[in-house]
Amino acid sequence: MTDRRTTASAGGWRLMTSDRGRFWATRERPFSPAAEAAGAARTVDGDDLTELCRVIAEQESLADIASAG
């Protein structure tokens, strides 16, 4: 079992690290139904903060595109 602890909140995302050093983020507010239908994920992970930030940006971009359509 992985113990997660909150490390920060940034830009509407709650950032966490696992006891194994993996980075996780959960969006504090749900995406719109259109964004979720387009595949936007509310919880994402990455090997490091750079990758995590990239994945968060991808989810936000996907949500923006879905909302615009």
C-alpha positions in Angstrom: 0.0 0.0 0.0 1.3 3.4 -0.9 1.1 6.2 1.7 0.4 9.5 0.0 0.9 12.8 1.7 -0.1 16.3 0.5 2.7 18.5 -0.5 1.1 21.6 -2.0 -1.9 23.1 -3.8 -1.2 24.9 -7.0 -3.4 26.2 -9.8 -6.4 24.3 -8.7 -4.5 21.0 -8.3 -3.6 19.2 -5.1 -0.1 17.9 -5.4 1.1 14.8 -3.5 4.0 12.4 -3.3 3.9 8.7 -2.6 6.3 7.1 -0.1 8.1 5.7 -3.2 8.7 9.2 -4.6 6.1 9.2 -7.3 4.3 12.5 -7.9 0.5 12.7 -8.1 -2.0 15.5 -8.6 -5.7 15.7 -8.3 -7.8 18.5 -9.7 -9.6 20.3 -6.8 -12.8 20.9 -8.9 -14.3 18.4 -11.4 -13.9 18.9 -15.1 -17.1 19.7 -17.1 -19.0 16.7 -18.4 -17.8 17.6 -21.9 -14.1 17.5 -20.8 -14.6 14.2 -19.0 -16.3 12.7 -22.0 -13.3 13.9 -24.1 -11.0 12.0 -21.7 -9.7 14.7 -19.3 -8.4 12.9 -16.2 -8.9 14.5 -12.8 -6.1 12.5 -11.1 -2.7 12.2 -12.9 0.8 11.0 -12.0 4.4 11.5 -13.1 7.9 10.3 -12.4 9.1 13.9 -11.5 7.6 17.4 -11.2 8.4 18.3 -14.8 6.5 15.3 -16.1 3.6 15.9 -13.7 3.3 19.5 -14.8 3.3 18.4 -18.5 0.5 15.9 -17.8 -1.5 18.5 -15.9 -1.2 21.0 -18.8 -2.3 18.3 -21.2 -5.5 17.7 -19.1 -6.3 21.4 -18.9 -5.7 21.8 -22.7 -8.0 18.8 -23.4 -10.6 20.4 -21.2 -10.3 23.7 -22.9 -10.7 22.1 -26.3 -13.7 20.2 -25.2 -15.3 23.3 -23.7 -14.7 25.3 -26.9 -16.3 22.6 -29.1 
